[in-house]
């Protein structure tokens, strides 16, 4: 498959300055970097494409050859002068300089040195009640933590011994591999980027220099928080490598199912069973809210499915402060386990309403008319 134009890959004009090329590269490299797109083959290929374009266009000789002859001018197998040696803008410099700034790792600066990595982020799942989510509260959680080993004081070496400089990378934590005109810098396979080798590891920590313990953190849950939202606790993730910054801890909220209410955003919904007589005659009823009971009047002739809105009885939005509403959905309850006397009274009631005609049952009359029209 034919290669894309290097300028097109970086999204810059052919006459773009080196600063413009570098700025575009930083943006695209951050977007497609494998650390930010794990197991994403498409992003990995785009990242490689962006790296190659940057390496070519920041080397004056390669850029001149590319501008004159296209890809053939920088192809070492084309016979047209490709295959320049390393120099300004080489891949090793591009990756080390730029990604050292962006990700806090890579080469540890232009002069080389052990790789520095930011610690991984951690997630803690916290289950809370709807009432706690609505009102907010303070709580404590226990999370895993790494502390400096008391035996070796963080060196990883057995007491009385010291780590030694890695002979493979000379303490830089990285080694270079030459592939054509690319000089690729990789983590040292022997010291794994630390630049040091521990001949006699500390027995207490196994040479890691740190021991896993649990720590207790205080977490403030804001009022109105919703299911799936996360609270960030900065610096409480895993520690970094070789002095890198620690990651963050994210507390993810999971709200338990409530016995009465269902939440939709900032609104609450509940089913409100009422008796047949209350629905027919109307009257005052009490309904629960998250702040206590409230009373309101059900009008005469209320039907199943009728919804009553109680303004401001929902949940306060965690960001805007706006309070949602409570929607009460009426369910007229059919009486069960009737006595003979109750049955007799209901039969008399049914006879009297039937004699009154459709005025007592307008919905039934309308439904029967629709059925009649359907069959006719």
CORNORQUI-V664267 format. One record per helix or strand of 2 or more residues. SS is the DSSP state (H for helix, E for strand). FROM is the first residue (numbers start at 1). LEN is the number of residues. If there is no record, write none. Layout:
# CORNORQUI-V664267
SS,FROM,LEN
SS,FROM,LEN
This chain:
# CORNORQUI-V664267
H,6,5
H,18,15
H,41,17
H,60,15
H,91,13
E,122,7
H,130,6
E,137,12
E,164,2
E,174,6
E,182,6
E,196,2
E,210,12
E,230,4
E,249,7
E,262,3
E,267,9
H,276,6
E,283,7
E,292,7
E,307,4
E,326,8
H,340,16
H,357,4
H,362,14
